[in-house]
Amino acid sequence: MEFGAELRRLRQSKGMSLASLGQAVYFTKGYLSKVENGRARPNHALAALCDRALGTDGELTALLGDR
């Protein structure tokens, strides 16, 4: 599964906007939009912060593998 698509799915399932997720993880909504649309590459720090903010128990971090 692609990280960005899964991030969007999880974020929307929690009823969060890009702006509110951005505030929770200290990244801009513009950057998060680029990640969701595959125009920016996520890193482990972002994945871990998103996992915590969305309560996904490491699901996003696992998608990155050993990158």
C-alpha positions in Angstrom: 0.0 0.0 0.0 1.2 3.5 -0.8 2.0 5.6 2.3 0.3 8.8 1.1 -3.0 7.1 0.2 -3.0 5.3 3.5 -2.2 8.5 5.4 -5.2 10.2 3.7 -7.5 7.2 4.4 -6.6 7.1 8.0 -6.7 10.8 8.5 -10.1 11.1 6.9 -11.4 8.1 8.9 -10.6 10.0 12.1 -12.3 13.1 10.7 -9.1 15.2 10.7 -8.3 17.9 8.3 -4.8 18.4 6.9 -4.5 21.5 9.0 -5.4 19.7 12.3 -3.0 16.8 11.5 -0.3 19.3 10.6 -0.8 21.0 14.0 -0.6 17.7 15.8 2.6 16.5 14.0 4.3 19.9 13.5 4.4 19.7 9.7 2.6 22.1 7.4 -0.6 21.1 5.7 1.1 21.9 2.4 3.8 19.4 3.1 1.3 16.8 4.3 -0.7 17.3 1.1 2.4 16.6 -1.0 3.0 13.4 1.0 -0.6 12.3 0.5 -0.4 13.0 -3.2 3.0 11.3 -3.7 4.9 14.5 -4.4 7.0 14.4 -1.2 8.6 11.4 0.3 7.8 10.7 3.9 10.4 9.8 6.5 10.3 7.7 9.7 9.9 10.8 12.0 6.8 11.9 10.1 5.4 8.4 10.0 5.9 7.9 13.8 4.3 11.3 14.6 1.3 10.5 12.3 0.9 7.1 13.9 0.8 8.7 17.3 -1.7 11.5 16.2 -4.0 9.0 14.4 -3.7 6.2 17.0 -2.6 3.7 14.3 -0.2 1.7 16.4 2.8 1.8 14.0 0.8 1.1 10.8 2.3 4.0 8.9 5.8 3.4 10.1 5.6 -0.2 9.0 4.7 1.0 5.4 8.1 2.7 5.2 10.0 -0.5 5.9 13.7 0.0 6.1 13.9 3.1 3.9 
